[in-house]
């Protein structure tokens, strides 16, 4: 960069790394994406949904980043530090090699009990250690923050090794910084064994040098202790652990909300308009995540999320919204940021989500089903909670016969989607199991069933996407998990139709019909995991395992997935990392184990039935703690309090 320049790092849109070349770090409050070359192009501190410190991900010129380069930089390799969310990136330079360690600081709160991993403390601190492991390395680091989504200049002031400004975080470095416009720069040379540290903090930390060793040890202990709770011991444990770590990373610790993804406006097709803000908690996504976490033995997270769901729903009672903010708010207005170019010129960039106001009938089924999972594994439900769940059935009775936007949130005219009708049937069925048979509920369930059989099944015996059509919908692969009568008889022709109309190798389209938006989209990754489950239910275990193994191979080099995959290039598309995809992997891995032990019959019934099988019929919440206590390598860590942050 020429002296006296603007401080901006100019890139062409094509120079923005592919989505899959990013790795994720976070502290269960905020989140950051680190590129393969070590640049941090997206970062939120304190909250997933706050304005980002860096958003070069959405504008290669304006967005800002914390970047690093080594003279003569050639190859890079990266990995997570064991079963943690601490990222290690090795960079080969011209005459040496660097190792970057990136993490966001998190630990159990000082008041947390011995097995409490939901009461967390996160000071809003990102730590980057730069260590020379071989030879000599000349390093250049740049810090350019974003202010108000880059809508205004960042009033940065640099003094010594500190850079700060109004509305900006504090950046600390153990080297001298220089200022060029809105950018702080530094250059230094390291020899083997030498190390430098950069700290980005939401708040001022005067003793940051003293705190770094504690932050490092506590953060590592926290993640290692947490993964020790995982009860899955199957053939795909490494992949399940990484997906579980990702779900934990996407959990907002103060409330228990699980965001669909921690980013906004990463496109479903490069250059297209299908760019949405996913930094909210969808009822359906989070309900399925609750099942996945329960099945792995994470009782604390499941309980905390269920409580968040109750609080959020009370705020919109007697209605239920399909998504809520991470603090439970229901007002999520959508607006565009026209000053940002978007990822690889994919416009518009959106903040907020208009779909929050849609009618999506499936949410009633998901919340009742999640509640049944919670109770089936020993979770206690108050009388008020049960009455709230019962009240939702009054709304189902009023609305189930109406058209809606469906699970895929189409922005065309509402339709009578069969998946939505099926989820209304599930809502009533689960409410009966939760609350007992109340007046009219059995009749309502039978009425919905008759309607589905009359209008929702085509001549070939397969479920339709919507009444009056003969189209396929990948969401109908969830039929096996519904407990719907004669599901096996209906599922087999439904799977054949979906494979015929929507399958492309290992990948599936959600549907092929117009949806009110221009352009195409990638192949929806969770649909492939749903196909694994459906194939098991159809007795096609060999096909299911081959598909699952191929899907595991679709993860990036650090085990992460986006929402979609481009069928031609194999590149990731959509917001990233995606909770939906990772929970799908977990559920399919568990189902493969259940099939081996119990056969295809275990694939039918409700999620609560499979959760019981996965953790043992009498396991329950207390059993989770008993299992942890019996895990040989954990007691020393737990009793030492190494993962507590003071």
N, C-alpha and C positions, 0 to 999 in steps of 0.2 A: 504494500500500500504506500502510495506516495505521501511524504510528509505534508501535513496541512490538508489532507483529504477529508472527505465527509465522515470517514470511519465506517461506511457501509461496505459489506462484503457482497459484491455483485455476483450472482449466479444466473445462468439461464434456467428457465423452468425445467428443462431436460436434465440439468445438473443436480436437481433435487434427488436424493437417494430413493430407490424403490422403498415402499412401505416396509417390506420384509427385511430390509437392511437395518432396521432400528431394533434396539433392545430396550427393555423397560426397567425402570427403577422407581421406587415410591416408598411412602411411609404410612399408608392407609389413611392419608389426609390429602396429600398432593401427589404429583406424578411427574416423571420426565422421560423423554425418549432420547437415547444415545445412538448416534449413527455408527456404522461399522468403523469409520475413521476416527471416532472419538468426539464428534461434535454433538452438543446438546441443542437440538433444534426445537424442542417443545418442553415447557416446564411450567407447572402451576405449583405454588407453594401455599400450604395451609388448607386449601379446598380444591377439589377436582374442578369445580364449576366457576372458579374465579378467573379474572383476566390473566392470561399467561405472562410469565416473565420473559419467555422466549416463544416466538411463533413463526420462526423462519420456515417451519413446516408448511405454513399457509401463504407465505410470500417470501420468495428467495431474496428479495432486496430489502424490504421494509421490516421483516419480522423479528430480527434479532436472534442471537445465539451465543452460547459459550463454546468457542471452537478452539481446536488445538491442532498443530501440525509439527511434524519433525522433519528436519532437513533431509532430503533424499528419501522421504517416506515411500516404502514399497508395499509390503504385505502386512495385513493385520489378521489377527485371530482373536476370538473372544469366547468367553464362557462365563457362566455364573459360578460363584464360589460355592461349590457343593450344593446342598439343598437350601439355598438362600436366594434373596433378591439383590445380592451384591454383585456387581458386574466387573469382570476383569477383561481388559482389552490389551493385547500385546501388539506393539507397532514396531516393525522393522524399519530402521532408518539407514542412512548411507554408511555410517560407521558404528552403529550401536543399536540397541533395542530398548524400547520403553515399555513399561507396564502401567496402565491406568487402572485405578480402582475407583469406581463410582458407586455411591450409595446415598440414600436419603435416610436420615437418622430416625430410628423408631425403637421403642422398648416398652416393656410393661410399666405401668404407673407405679409409683412408690407404694401406693396403698393396695395394689393388686394382690389377691390371694395366690397361693402356691400354684394353682392350675388355671388362673384367670389370664387368658390371652386375648380378651376383648377390651379390657381396661388399659388403653394404650396412651403413651405420651409421645408426641412428635413435635420437636421444637421448630419445625419448618426449616430444616438445615440440610443442604446438599453438600457432601464432601467429595472432593476429587483429589486423589493422591497420584502423583506423577513420579515414577521411580525408574531409574536407569538400571537395567539388569545385565547389560553387556556393552562393552566399549564406551563410546562417547556419543551423546545425542544433543544436538542443538534444537531447542524447542521454542515455538512461538505460540502464545495463547492470546485470544481476543475475547473480550467481554462486551457485548452490546445488548442491553436489556430492551424490552418493549414496554411502552407506557400506554395503558388503556387500549389494548389490542392494536398497538402501533398507530393509534389515531392522533397522537400528539408526540412531540419530541421528548426524548428521555433526557431530563435535566441532570446529567451525570456530573458529579464532582469527584476528582481523584486526588488523593493525598497519601503519599507513601505507598503502602500496600493495601489501601482501602479505597473502594469506589462505592458511592452511595448517592442518593438524591431523593427529592420529594416523591412519595408514592412508589419508590423502588426498593428492592431488597438491598442488603449490605453484601458486598463482595470483599472477601479478605484473601490475601495471598502473602506467603512468606518471601516474596520477591518484590522489588520496586515496580510500580505500575506507571505507565505514561498515558496521557489522554490525547486523543485525536477526535475532536467532535464529540459524538455520542458513544465513542468506543474507548475502553481501557485496554491497553496493550502491554505485553511484557515479552522479553526474550531472555533466555538463559541457556546455559550449557551444563549438562549433567554427565558425570562419570559413573562408572559401575558402582552401585551401592548408594548413590546419592538420591535424595528424594525432595520434592517440593509439594506443597499442599495449597489447594484453593478451596475456599469455603463460601458458599452462597447461603445467606440466612435471611429469613423473613424479618427477624428482629436483630437489634444490635447485640453483639456478643464480644465483650472486650477481652475475655480470657479464652478466646477460641483455640489458641495453640495448646493450652492445657487440656481443653475438653476433647480434642480430636481422638486421643487414644481411648478414652472412655466411650465416646460415641461409637467408635469402631467395634470395640469388644461387645458392647451391649447390643448393637444392631445385629452382629453375627449370631450372638447367643439367642436373641429373640427368634430369628428365622429358623435356626437349627432346632431349637426346642419345639417351636410350633409344628414343624414338619414331623417331629417325633410322634405326634398324636395320630398320624394317618394310619388307619387300620387296613388299608389295601395292601396286600402282599402278593398280588398276582404278577403275571409275566410282564406287564407294562408299567411297573411301579415307577420307573424313572419319569415316564411321560405323565402319569397321573399326578405325581408329586409336583412337577412343573406347572401343570394346569391348576392344581390346588393352590400353589403359591401365587399364581396369577389372579385367581378369584379373591384370595386374601388381599392382594395388592389393590384390587378394585373395590374393596370394602371401605366405606367411610366410617372410621372407627367411632367418632362421637355419637352416631345414630344407628349404625349397623346397616345403612343403605348400601346396596351393591349397584354400582353404575354399569350401564350396558357396555360402555367403553369410556376411557378417560380423555378422548379427543373429540374434536368437532370438525365436520366438513371434509374429512378424507373421502374421496369420491368412490362411488360404486362403478364408475367408468371414467377413465381419464378424459378430461375435457367436458364431462357431462354435468348435469344439474342435480343429480341425485346425491346431494351432499348435506348431511344432517348432523345435528348436535346430539351426541349420545351420552352426555355427562349427567344423566339422570337415572333414576331407578325405575325400570319397567316392572310392573307387577308380574308379568308372565316370566320374563327372564330371571328375575330374582327368586320367584317361586321354584323354578326348576333348579336354580343354584342352591336353594335351601335343601332340596332333595339330594343333590350331589354332595353337599357338605355333611348332611346327616349320615349319608351312606358311608362316608369316609371316617365318621366318628367325631366330627367337629360340632359338638353340641352347643358350645358357647356362642359361636357365630350364628348358628341356626336360631337359637333363642333370641339373640339380640336383633336379628333381622325380623323375626316374627313380631317382636314388640314394636319395631319401626313400622311395620306394615299396619298393625293395629292403630297406632297413633295417626298415621297418615290417612287411613280410611275414616277415622273418626272426624278428621278435619273436613271431609267432603260428604259425611253421612247425611242422608241415607244412600247417596250415590257412591260409586267407586270410580276413581280415575285410572286410566291405563298406565300412567307414569306419575311419579312425584319427584320433586327436588330432593337432593341428598339430606336436606333438613326437614323434609316432609311437606314443603310448600306445594300448592297445587297450581299456582299461576306461573306458567312457563311460556310467556309470549315469544314468538319467533320473529326475528328481524335479520336483515342482511347487512354485511359489512362490505360495501362496494369498493372501499379503498384497498382491500386486499385482493391480490391476484388469484389466490387459491392454490392448492397443491397442484403443481404442473398445469397451471392455468385452468383449473376446474372451478368454475364459478356457478352459483354464488357461495360465499362463505356465510354460514348461518350461525346465529346464537339463539338459543331457545328452540322449542319444538312445537309446532302447530298441531301435531298429531295428538298432543295431550288433551285436546278438546274433542277428539273423535269419539264416536260410539263404537266400541269394540267389545262385542258380547263375550268373547272368550275369556276376558279377565275374571269373570265370576267363577268359571270353572277352575282357573288356575289358583285363585286365592282359597277356594274351598278345598282343593286337592292338597295345596301346601299345608293348610291347617290340619288336615288329616294326617299327613306325614309327621308333622310336629307332635301331635298328640300320640300317634302310634308308637313313637320312640320315647314316650314318657314325659313330654312337655305338658305343663299344667296350663289349663285354659280357664279364665275367669268366667263367671256367669255373664258379665257384660260382653266379653269377647264372643261367647256363643250366641248371644242375642243379636249382636251385630252381624254375625255370619248368617243367622236365620233371617235377618232383615234383608239381606241381599237376595234371598230367594223370592221375596215379594217383587223385587225389581226384575228378576228373571221371568217371573210369571207375566209381568207386564210387557217385557221387551223381546222375549225369545223369538217371537214371530216376525220381528222387524228386520229389514236389511241393515247391514252395518259395514264398516270399513275393513273388518276382518283382521286376522293376525298379521298380515303383511302391510297394513296401514295404507291401502290404496288411496290415491287422491282423485279417483274417478267417482262415478256415482256408486252409492252403497248397493250391495247385492245380498242375496240370501246365501251366504257362504256356509257350506256344509260343516266345515271345521268349527265355525261359530256355534252352529246348532248342537254339534256334538259336545262342545265345551259347556253349553247350557245344560245338557243332559248330565254331564259330569258334576256340574254345580249342585244340582238337585240331589243326585245320588250321594255325593259326599256329605251334603248337609244332613241327609237322613241318617248317615252313619255317625255323624258328629252329634247331632241334636235329637235324634229319634224321629220317628215318623209323625209329622204334624199334619194338620188338616189340609188336605188337597195336594200334599207333596208327592205322594206315590202316583196319584192320577196325573199330575203335571209331568212327572218323569215319563210315564207311559205315553202321554200325548206327544211329547217331544220325540220319543223313540218312534212312534208310528209315523210322524211327519218325516223323519229322516228316511225311514224305510220306503215311504211312498214317493217322496220327491228328491231324495238325495242319492239314490242308487240307480245307476244306469242299467241298460239292458244286459251289459256284459257282467253284471254283478259287482262292479267297482263303484266306490263312492265318487260322486261328481265334485267338481270344485265349487259350483254353485247351482242352485235350482235352475232347471231349464237348459243346462249346458251338458256337454260330454267331455269337458276339459279336466285335466289332472292338476292336482295341487299337492306339493311335497308335504305340506302340513298334515295331510291325511295319513302320513306314515305313523303319526302318533296314535292311531286307532288302537294299536296293540296295548298301549298303556292306559286305555280308557276304562276297561271293565265293561264295555258295551256288550250286550248279549250277542252271541254268535259272532264275535269279533273275528275269529280265525276264518270263518267262511267268507266274510266280506274282505278281510285283509289281503288274502292271496291275489284275487283279481285286481285289487287296488294297487298293490305293489307292482304287478305286471304292467298296468297302465302307466304308472309313474315312471317305471324304467323305460317304457317304450316312448313316452312323450317328453320326459324331462331329463333323463340320464345321459351324460356325455362322459364315458369312461368312469373315473372315480367320482365325478362331480355331478351336481344336480342344479338345474334351474328351480326357482320356487314355483313359477308358473310361466306361461307364454302369452297371456292375454294383455291387452292394453290396460294401463293403470292410472291414466291421467297425467303421466309425466313423459317427457321426450327422452329418447335415447335408450340405450341398452344398459345392462348391469352384469356383474360377474356372477359366478356360480356360488350359491349360498352354502357355506361350509358345513353348518350344523345339519343341513338336510342330508348330507352324506352320512353323518353319524346316526341320524334317525333311520336311514336306510339299513345301516348295520343292525340296529335293534329290530327293525321289521323283518329282516331276513332271518334273524334268529327265531322270531316268533313263527315264521313260516317253515321252520325246520331246515333252512338252508345255511347251516352253521359254517360250512367250509367257505361258501361265498362271503359270508359275513366277516370271517376272520381275515380273508385275503383283502377285502375292502378296508377293514380297519387298519391292517398293517400298511397298506398303501397310503391311507390318510395320515397315519403317524409320520410317514416319510414326507408329507407335505408341509410339516412345520418348518420354520426357519432354523438357522443354525443354533439358536438358543431355546428352541422348543415353543415358540409363540405362533399364534394364528391371528389373522385379521378376520373380518366378517365374511369376506368373499375372496374368490380366487379367479383370476383371468384364465379361461380355459385354453387360450392359445399360448400365452407366455408363461403361465404358472405364477405370475406376480400376484401379490396380495392387493386387495382392493377394500375400501371401506374403512371405518374407524377401527382403531388398533391400540392394544390387543382387545379382543372381543370376548366378553364373558360368555356369551351364548355358545361360541365355538368350544371354549375350554370346558364348560360344564357338559357339553355334548360328548367330548372325549372321555371325561370321567365316567359318565353314565354308561357309555358303550363298553368301556373296559370292565366295569362292574358286571354288566349284563353278560359279557363273554364268560366271566367266571361263574355267574349264576347258572348259565346254560350248561356248562360243563358238569356242575354239581347236581342240578335239579331238572334239566331238560327244558324243552320249549314251553312247557306249561308255566314256568316261572316268569315268562315274558309277558303274560297276560295279567289282567287285574290292574290295580291302582299302583301309583308310585309308593304308597305306604306299604303295600304288600312286598314290593321288592326291597324297600329300605329295611324292613324287618329281616328279610332273608340275608341282606348284605351285612348287617351288624349282629344278627342273631336275635331270635324271637324275644329273648328276655334281656337283651343288652341294655337298652335304655340309657338315660343320661348318667346315672350313677355308674353304669357299666363302662362308660367312656373313661371316667376317672380311674376305675379299677384297672382297666386295660393299660392306661398310661403308667400307673404305678408299677405294673408288672413288666414294663419295657426296660430291659436291663441297662441300656446305656443312658437313660434319662434322669434317674433320681438325683444324681450329683448336681446336674445343671439346675434342676428345679429347686433343690434345697439351698443352693448357693445364691440364688437371686441374681445370677449374672445377667439376666435379660431385663432387669429393672432399670429404669432411667429416672434419675433424681433431678 
